[in-house]
Amino acid sequence: MPRPTADLFASTDDAPVAIATDVRWLRGYVDTAPLLAEIATIAAAAPFRHLQTPNGGRMAVAMTNAGPLGWHSDARGYRYVDRDPQTGRPWPAMPAAFAALAARAAAAAGFAGFEPDCCLVNRYAPGTQLGAHRDYDEHDLGQPIVSVSIGLPAVFLWYGPTRRGPPRRVPVADGDVVVFGGSARLGYHGVRRLAAGADPAAVRHNLTFRRAR
């Protein structure tokens, strides 16, 4: 029997932590067990894959998508597409629990009214990382980015307007959410190389919610 959406949210009195202007860290915000079940359903329809970068490289982080649009990369560049190039079918529907989580977390961080049309699901194996980058492929840059951490802990790196200088290091754990928008919407960010956990099979999943159009 599906759990009520309200049961996803952890009982915590912690206020959002300001990482930088318009960047908020919600610690222990969500119970991730139901999210893992949804990820498995998504991956069964649109399997995880390592995308090709425009310059011919292979991304270390495995990815898939849910929602009307999915983020994609190949020799033609970075973009959003409404069908999975691997199967030719529409991306799996975004679970109601995902959309509710994204909207509630955005509002808690000061960005009310967020309605994502893409959930990029990243899977990090130990030893993988995400280099400093900014999210600018979306048509609507007035909407925030909501990032949910699931599984192994990681270090989220916030650089800000440029990649120069040392980043702010944020030790995100299972159930943490980072939200950035407004003046920080085009801020550079990344994930430090992931350390192994006690379970050799353990990985980190990350849900990144966007409003692409």
N, C-alpha and C positions, 0 to 999 in steps of 0.2 A: 504494500500500500504506500503510495507516495507520501512523503512527509510534507506538512504544510510549509509554505515558503517562509513564514515567520520563524519556524524552527531552525532555519539555516543560521540565524544571527546569534552570535555568542553573547552571553551576559557579561558585559564589561562596562565599567564606568570610566574607562580611559578616554580622555578627550583626544581628538586628532592632534598629532604632533606635526608642527611646522618644520619641514625639511628646508624649505626656502619659500619665498613669496609665491603664493598660489600652488604650492606643492604640499600635500598632506599625507601623513602616514597613519593608517587606522590599524592599530595593533590588536591581534586576536579577534578580528571583526566577524569572521564567518566560520561555521563548522564545515569543513571541506569534504567529509565523507560522502554526502549526497552529490557533491560536484564531481567526484571521481566516477561515480556510476554514470553520470551524464556524459562525461568525457569518453568513457568506454563505448557508449552508444554512438556518439559522434564519429569516433575513430572506426567503428565497424562499417559505417557508410562512406566515410571519407578518410582513408588511412593516413596516418602520419607519413610525411615524406621530408627529405632534405632538399630544399629548393636550390636552384642554380642562381648565382648572382649574375648581373649583367656582364661582368668581366670574365665569366666562365668558371668561377669558383663554386664550391659546394658549401652551403650553410651547415654549420656544426649542429645547430639546434633543429630538431625535427618539428614540423608544423602541420596543422590542419585548421579548418575554420568551421564556424557555425553562423547561421544568419543569412539574410538576403544577399550579402556580399562577402567575399573572401579575399584576403590579401594574398598576392601572388608575385613571384619573381622568376624571371628567366632571361634569356639573351635579349629580349625586347625591353626589359626594364622592370621597375616596380610599379604595381598597379592593383586595383581592385577588379575582380571579375565576379559575375553572377552565377557561374557554373564551375564546378571542379574540373580543371583541365585534365585530370587523370582519369576521370570516369565519364565526363560529359554531362553529368547530372547536376541539378542545383545542389548547393551546399545543404547539409542537414539544417533543419529549422533550429533557431536559437531556443533552447529550453526556457520556459517561463521563469524558472528559478534564476537562471543567468541574468535575464533582463531585469528582474526585480532587484537582484544583488547590485548590478551596475548602477541602476537608478538611485538606490538607497545610499550606496557608498558615495556617489557623486554629490548627492544632496548633503550628506554628512560633512563633506569637504568644502561645501559652499557653492556647489554647482547644481542647482535644482533644475529639474525638467529634462534630464539627460535620457535620451532614447537611442541606444546603440543599434546599428544595423549590421555590425560585424563583431564577432568574437574570434580573434586569432588565438588558437590554442598552441602554446609552445611546450615542447618536452625536452628537458635538459638532463642528459646523462652526466654522471660525475666526470669532470675534466673538461666540460664544455663551458663556453662563455658567450656573452653577447657584447660585441664591441660598441663603443660610443656612437650613437646615432640620434637622429631626431625623426619624429613621425610627421611627415609633411605631404603624404600622398592623398590625404583626405580633402574633399572639396569644402567641407564645413570645418574650418579651423576654430570656430567659436565654441565648439563642444570639447569637453575634457577627454582625457585618456584615463581609464580605470584599469589598474593592474592588480590581479589577485594571485597570491602565492600559495601553492599547494605542494605538500611533500617536503623534500629536503630543504633545509635552510639555505639562504643565499645572501650575497651582499649586493644590494642595489646601489648603483653608482649614479649620483646626480651631478652633472657638470654645469648646467645652466646655459646661458646664451652661446658659449663657445666651448670647444673641447680643450682649451688651454688651461693649465693649472690643475692642481689636485682636485678630485671630485669629493663631494660629500658621500660618505659611506654609510649605508643604512642596512643593518642586519635583519632582513625580512625572514619571517618564519611562517610555518604552515598557518593559514588563516589570516595573514596580514594583507592589507590592501593599500596601495599607493595610488593617489589621484593627483593629476596635475592638469591645469588649464589656465585660462586667462592669460596673464603676462608670461606664464611659464609654458604655454602650450607647445612652443617649438624648442623647448629646452633639450639639450643633449643629455642622454642617459644611457646606461648599459648595465650589465650584470657581470660581476667578477667570476673568474673560473670556479666552477662548482666543485666543492670537496665531496668525497665519498661519505656515505653514512654507514651505520652499523650493519644494515642489510645490503648485501652486494647488489641486489636487484632494485634498490630504491632509486627513484628519480625525482625530479622537480617538475611540476607542471605550472604553467603560468597562463592565466586567462587575461587577454588584453582586449578591452572593449573600446570600440571606436564608433563615431558617427562619420561614415565615409562620404555620404551624399545627403 
